[in-house]
Amino acid sequence: MSRLVETEKRETSKEEKILNLISLLIALGFIALVLSNIRMAGNFISTDSLFVTVVFLLLAGLFLISPMMWAHAHGYIKNPFAAGEGGPIEEGPIHFEGTTKLFAIVWLWLLALTGIEVFLAYKQVSLGIMLTILIGLSVIKAALIVAYFMHLRFERLSLVLTLVPMLVVCICLLLVFFPDSFRALYLRPYR
């Protein structure tokens, strides 16, 4: 019976190694395509070329996930979130219960930032400066809401695992539609 279990473990290990090798080769292929794309672009990188580069890097990263997890499970790669020599960071249920005073202060800050945004709408400021300030204030307000009202201030891993993939998706969507905005200019009839 134990001989059968050993044989199955070896076959599973062999299959894992083969699948991880294939994933690694595909990821290296995508990285080679990125390098080829950059080499062919020369000094001029178009938005289409940038989009292809980002998509290939994203696909390479996706195919690298499984081999990296396997290498970490077998001790070839150390945990990047380890707390140094003391070992990994202890994972436990962290529940932040803010006080009413804290939430009132955050709410007042949000109210003040909204007041500044409304005040800017009535002032005669150049459009570029006004939009830059409004976007900056909106990012600050969003960070306050996410940190305090969604309780992500003390959950750094959750915050990273939530925001980083969404940032990548947003950037990819921008890169998908950005070249079309220039093409649309040339489709309009001039009078």
N, C-alpha and C positions, 0 to 999 in steps of 0.2 A: 504494500500500500504506500509506504513512504517513497519507494522508488518511483511510483507513478506521480506523486506530488512533486518530487524533485524534477522529473522530466517536464512536467507542466510548467514549473517555475522557470526552467531554462528556456523552454520554448516561448513563454511570455516575455522573458527578459530579451530573448533574441528578437522577437517581434517588436518590442519597444525600441530596441536599438535601431532596427531597420527603419521603423516609422520616424524616429527622431532624426536619423541620418537623412531620410528623404525630405523631411521638413527643413532641415538645415540646408540642404542643397537647393531647395526651392527659394529659401530666404536669400542665400548667396546669389542665386540667379537674379532675383529682384534687385539686389544691391548692385550687381553687375549692370543691369539695365539702367539703374540710376546713374552710375558712373558713365555709361555710354551716352546717356541723354545729356549729361552735363558736358561731356567732351564734344559732342556734336553741336551743342548750342554755341560754343565758343564764347565770345564776349557779349553776345546778345541772348538774353533769356526772355522768351515770351511768356505770357501768362499760361498758354497751353502747355509749354514745356515745364513750367513750374508746377502746374497741376499734375502732369504725368509723374514728375519727380516725387511729389508729396504722396500720390496714390501708391507708387511703387515702394516708397519707404514705409508706408502704412501696412502694405501687404507683407513686406519683409518682416516687420515687427510682429505681425499676427502669426506668421509661420515660425518665428523664433520663440514664441511663448512656450510651446510644448517642450522643445529641447532644453530651454532654460529651466523649466520646472523640474524636468527629469534630472538635470545636472545638479540642481539645488537639493533634490531629494536624495541623491547619491553622494552628497558632500563635496562636489567639485566646485560649487559656487557658494560663497558665504551669503548670509542674509544681509541685504543692504540696510535694513531697518534695525539691525542689532544695536544694542546700547553699548557697544564697545566690548571690553573684556568681560563684563558682567553677564553677558548672554543676551538673548533677545528681549525685547520689550514685552512686559507681561501684558497679555491681552485679557481684558476683563470687562465686565459690563460697567461702562462709565456713563453715569446719568447725571447730567447737569441740571440742577433745579435752580434757576435764577430767582432772585428776589424781585418783589414788585418795584422796589426802588431802581434796580438795574434796568428793568424793562421800561420804566417811566423815563429814565435818562436816555436810553436808546431811542425811545419814541420821540422825545424832545429834539434830539439830534436829527432824526428823520424829518420832523416838522420844520426845523430850521433850514435844512438843506432844501426842502421843497419850497420854502419861502424865498430862498435865494434864487431858485430856478424861476419862480413866478416873477420876482423882481427883475431878473435879467430879460424876461420876455417883454417887459415894458420899457426897458432902457434902449437907447439908440447905440447899440454895439455892433461892430462888424460881424457878419454872418459866420465867418471862420472862427473868430474868437468865441462867439456865443455858443456855437456847436461844440467846440472843444471843451468849454467849461461845463456845458450841460451833460455831455457824455461822461466827463470825469466825475461830476456829482452823482450821476446815475449809477456809475460803477461803485462809488463809495456807499450809496444807499443800498444797493444790492448786496454788497459785502456785509453791511450791518444786519440786514434782514437774514441772510444765510447764517451768519455767525451766531446771532442771539435768538431770533425767533424760530429758526429751524434747528437750533441747538447743535450746530456743527463746529462751534469754536473749540471744543475740547475733543472732538473726534477727528483727528487729523487724517487718519487712514481713510475714513469714510469720505472726508472732504476731497482728498486727492483722487480716490477712486470714482468720485462723482464728477468732479470738475474737469479733470484732465481728458477723459474720453469725450466729454461734451465739447471741450475746446477744440479737440482734433476734428470732431464732426462738423462744428461750425466753420472752422478754417477750410475744411474740404468743400463744404457747401459754398462758401464764398469763392473759392478757387474754381468751382464748377461754373458758377454763374457770372463771374467777373469778366471773362473774355466775351461773353455774349453782350455785355453792356456796351462794349466798343463796337461790336458788329451792328448793333441796333442803331447806332448813330449814322452809319453809312447806308442804312436801308430807308431812311427818311428822304422823301423828295424835297429838294431845295427849290425855293420860289424866287 
